[in-house]
Amino acid sequence: MRRQQRPRTRNSRDSRDSRDSRESRSDNRGYNSSRTQSARILLSGGMDINTNLGEGFGHYRVEGESDILPFVTSANIACGAHAGDPAIMEAALEEARYYGLALGAHIGYPDLAGFGRREIHLPAAELRASVLYQLGALSGLARTFGFEISQVRPHGFMYRQMFHDVRTATTVARAIAEFDRWIVLIGPAGHNLLAAGEKAGIRVAGEVWVDRGYDSNGNLLAHSHPRAIIHEPQDIIKQATSLIRNKTLQAIDGSTVRIDFQSIHLHPAIPKAKMVAEQIRALMPNASPLSAEPYNPEDDEHSRLSWAEV
């Protein structure tokens, strides 16, 4: 069923004029662990369900991407680095508009041959430029559809690197802030994501996977781990149910782990993805896309929204 097209402009955009002075203060202050919780996105409704879209290139297309779109709230479109090209990006934007989804940019390292999963280490200046380049490419096409980017989700090795390396996470976050501080950074839930959001002055949303294994510390297992991927649909739904109802999952050692998250990732390659997505959405009837004003610690006490209990 076609949903109503999402509006192009944000409700509180007029207050953006004051961001420059705030950004200069936030970008230069040191990390303060007592404030990092404040960079977390404020949720006025349910949590986000996001998926990736347009991860083909040239004649290659990813099968099944469209099947789960009726059950998610946002779509992250590949921007031409790890996958995607102008024609595929336009087709993905058309699908996102048709289903009324919030627009995310799916950024990665420039690695088409390795699908962005190979280990790549760029200098901070080059990583910044790559992030801005990808955001600019998607934003330019999106404007012709009446869209603005509302969130950014890293891919592959960049995603994993951000979890372990606060410098990489901060470089990515600051590049996003330079582009548009109203954009929410979705990434692996944890300390580094929150710290990067505070340093850059943007909101962040911790993410969980329903089809991936975690260790006892709440870390995603590497793809090389034999239990990194959950293959059985019933096990995927079981993990999703525990996360949605209790914010917990069972780690590979059998322990119960609590995850602080605001967005759930559904990958179109999940076995029986459409059925799984439909059941997960039924568990989250109030799911809604992420939206936020720029983060400013001085405004936390005057926020109009209450913090989500996670």
Residue pairs with C-beta under 8 A, 6 or more apart in sequence:
1 70
2 98
2 99
2 100
3 98
3 99
3 100
3 101
4 100
5 97
5 100
5 146
6 97
6 100
6 101
6 102
6 103
6 147
6 289
8 146
8 147
8 148
9 148
10 148
10 150
10 182
10 291
11 291
12 293
13 182
15 293
16 181
16 182
16 294
19 181
19 201
19 294
22 201
22 294
22 296
22 298
23 177
23 181
23 201
23 294
26 198
26 199
26 200
26 201
26 295
26 296
26 297
27 174
27 177
27 199
27 200
27 201
29 199
31 166
31 195
31 198
31 199
32 198
33 195
35 198
35 297
36 191
36 194
36 195
36 197
36 198
37 194
37 307
38 198
38 295
38 297
38 300
39 194
39 195
39 197
39 198
39 202
39 203
39 204
39 295
40 194
40 197
40 203
40 204
40 205
40 206
40 260
40 262
40 307
40 308
41 184
41 203
41 204
41 205
41 262
41 290
41 292
41 308
42 203
42 292
42 303
42 305
42 306
42 307
42 308
43 262
43 290
43 305
43 308
44 288
44 291
44 305
45 286
45 288
46 284
46 285
46 286
46 287
46 288
47 261
47 262
47 263
47 264
47 284
47 287
47 288
47 308
48 73
48 74
48 102
48 151
48 186
48 205
48 262
48 263
48 264
48 287
48 288
48 289
48 290
49 71
49 72
49 73
49 74
49 263
49 264
49 266
49 280
49 281
49 284
49 287
50 72
50 73
50 74
50 75
50 76
50 104
50 151
50 153
50 186
50 207
50 263
50 264
50 265
50 266
51 65
51 68
51 69
51 72
51 74
51 75
51 76
51 265
51 266
51 267
51 268
52 65
52 75
52 76
52 77
52 78
52 106
52 153
52 155
52 267
52 268
53 65
53 69
53 75
53 76
53 77
53 78
53 92
53 95
53 96
53 106
54 65
54 77
54 78
54 83
54 84
54 88
54 89
54 91
54 92
54 106
55 62
55 65
55 78
55 82
55 83
55 84
55 106
56 62
56 83
56 84
56 85
56 88
57 83
57 84
57 85
57 88
57 112
58 85
61 88
62 268
62 269
64 268
64 269
64 273
64 274
65 268
66 95
67 268
67 273
67 274
67 277
68 266
68 268
68 273
68 274
68 277
69 75
69 95
69 96
69 99
69 101
70 99
71 266
71 274
71 277
71 278
71 280
71 281
72 101
72 266
72 277
72 281
73 101
73 102
73 287
73 288
73 289
74 101
74 102
74 103
74 104
74 150
74 151
74 263
74 289
74 290
75 92
75 95
75 96
75 99
75 101
75 102
75 103
75 104
76 104
76 105
76 106
76 151
76 152
76 153
76 186
77 84
77 89
77 92
77 93
77 96
77 103
77 104
77 105
77 106
77 138
78 84
78 88
78 89
78 92
78 106
78 108
78 155
79 89
79 105
79 106
79 107
79 108
79 134
79 135
79 137
79 138
80 86
80 89
80 134
80 137
81 107
81 108
81 109
81 110
81 111
81 112
81 116
81 130
81 133
81 134
82 106
82 108
82 109
82 110
82 111
82 112
82 114
82 115
82 116
82 117
82 155
82 156
83 106
83 108
83 112
83 115
83 116
83 155
84 92
84 106
86 137
86 141
89 137
89 138
89 141
90 141
93 103
93 141
93 142
93 145
93 147
94 145
96 103
96 145
96 147
97 145
97 146
97 147
101 289
102 150
102 151
102 289
102 290
102 291
103 138
103 142
103 147
103 148
103 149
103 150
103 151
104 149
104 150
104 151
104 152
104 153
104 186
105 134
105 135
105 138
105 139
105 149
105 151
105 152
105 153
106 153
106 154
106 155
107 130
107 131
107 134
107 135
107 152
107 153
107 154
107 155
107 158
107 172
108 116
108 154
108 155
108 156
108 157
108 158
109 116
109 118
109 120
109 122
109 130
109 156
109 157
109 158
110 120
110 130
111 117
111 118
111 120
111 156
111 157
115 156
116 155
116 156
116 157
116 158
117 156
117 157
117 223
118 157
119 157
120 157
122 130
124 167
124 171
127 168
127 171
127 172
127 175
128 171
128 174
128 175
128 178
131 171
131 172
131 175
131 176
131 179
132 175
132 178
132 179
135 149
135 152
135 175
135 176
135 179
135 180
136 179
138 149
139 148
139 149
139 179
142 148
142 149
148 180
149 180
149 183
150 182
150 183
150 184
150 289
150 290
150 291
151 183
151 184
151 185
151 186
151 205
151 289
151 290
152 172
152 176
152 183
152 184
152 185
152 186
153 159
153 186
153 187
153 207
153 265
154 162
154 172
154 187
158 168
158 172
159 187
159 188
160 188
160 220
160 222
161 168
162 168
162 169
162 172
162 187
162 188
162 192
162 193
162 196
163 169
163 187
163 188
163 190
163 192
163 193
163 219
163 220
164 192
165 192
166 191
166 192
166 195
166 196
169 187
169 192
169 193
169 195
169 196
170 195
170 196
170 199
170 200
172 185
172 196
173 185
173 196
173 197
173 199
173 200
173 202
173 204
174 196
174 199
174 200
176 183
176 185
176 200
176 202
177 200
177 201
177 202
177 294
181 200
181 201
181 202
181 294
181 295
182 292
182 293
182 294
183 202
184 202
184 203
184 204
184 205
184 290
184 291
184 292
185 193
185 196
185 197
185 200
185 202
185 203
185 204
185 205
186 204
186 205
186 207
186 263
186 290
187 193
187 196
187 204
187 205
187 206
187 207
188 206
188 207
188 220
189 206
189 207
189 208
189 218
189 259
189 260
189 261
190 206
190 218
190 219
193 204
193 206
194 204
194 206
196 204
197 203
197 204
197 295
198 295
198 297
201 294
201 295
201 296
202 294
202 295
203 292
203 293
203 294
203 295
205 261
205 262
205 263
205 290
206 259
206 260
206 261
206 262
206 263
207 261
207 262
207 263
207 264
207 265
208 243
208 249
208 259
208 261
208 263
208 264
208 265
209 220
209 264
209 265
209 267
210 230
210 236
210 237
210 239
210 240
210 243
210 264
210 265
210 266
210 270
210 276
210 280
211 229
211 230
211 236
211 239
211 267
211 270
212 220
212 221
212 228
212 229
212 230
213 220
213 221
213 225
213 227
213 228
213 229
213 230
213 251
213 252
214 220
214 221
214 249
214 251
214 252
214 257
214 259
215 221
215 251
215 252
215 253
216 251
216 252
216 253
216 255
216 257
217 257
218 251
218 257
218 258
218 259
220 228
221 227
221 228
221 252
222 228
223 229
227 252
230 236
230 239
231 271
232 271
233 270
233 271
233 272
233 275
233 276
236 270
236 271
236 276
237 276
237 279
237 280
239 249
239 250
240 264
240 276
240 279
240 280
240 283
241 283
242 248
242 249
242 250
243 249
243 259
243 261
243 264
244 264
244 280
244 283
244 284
245 283
247 258
247 259
247 260
247 261
247 310
248 256
248 257
248 258
248 259
249 256
249 257
249 259
250 256
250 257
251 257
260 310
261 310
262 290
262 308
262 310
263 290
264 280
264 284
266 273
266 276
266 277
266 280
267 273
270 276
270 277
281 287
